[in-house]
């Protein structure tokens, strides 16, 4: 099978600040595979290397060992078939919502009329047609996330990489954004690699959840299919008995790694 995105036995080593010539292994021999149209979430303790793996998938970081394949082709340089939605919005405050969504299309040289139509279409899809000419400081946190989502999706990437994109939002806004992502995903059917520390969010959104070990040398500890019915409402699905069972099963694996990560943080202070 050819996967939309495959991280094959990835190891990432870094030189620490100690100056003794040793290396720090953030990720060791990690393999992740995402099918076309599949929504996969990765959960793990804080600081375990989740974002490192996402940066490898984006081509922003070359692994020390291993291969990244995009639709079966080894990745060299940036992953031009992927869109990256960062934890902090990559929005320019001197540009309007519309101008921010247009930015990537301008870089790609898309004709102005076509780019404008595509940008307005995506602002409409995320419910911001009436705020196209508003500047970023005039928008709420949830609105800014919608602009960032439109900015990512307007380029029509095959693969969506999301790094804890809703972690800074309040609970109600976060659930609205999660539902919005699910609605868009159900129509677009992109391959999604979603990084989160929130197990509830991972289960509610995903087709599969991958659990990473505590760092250093993080690696997958478990993989769980999420056979919950779609379409889903993230608030309502959490009352489903099957959801509760899945949460207990995954938490049994994740709990020990979270405790290890917490203890390591204490010992390093």
Beta strands, then each sheet from edge to edge (+ up, - down):
strand 1: 5-15
strand 2: 23-34
strand 3: 39-43
strand 4: 65-70
strand 5: 73-74
strand 6: 82-85
strand 7: 159-163
strand 8: 191-195
strand 9: 208-212
strand 10: 220-225
sheet 1: 2+ 1- 4+ 5-
sheet 2: 6+ 7+ 8+ 3+ 9+ 10-
end
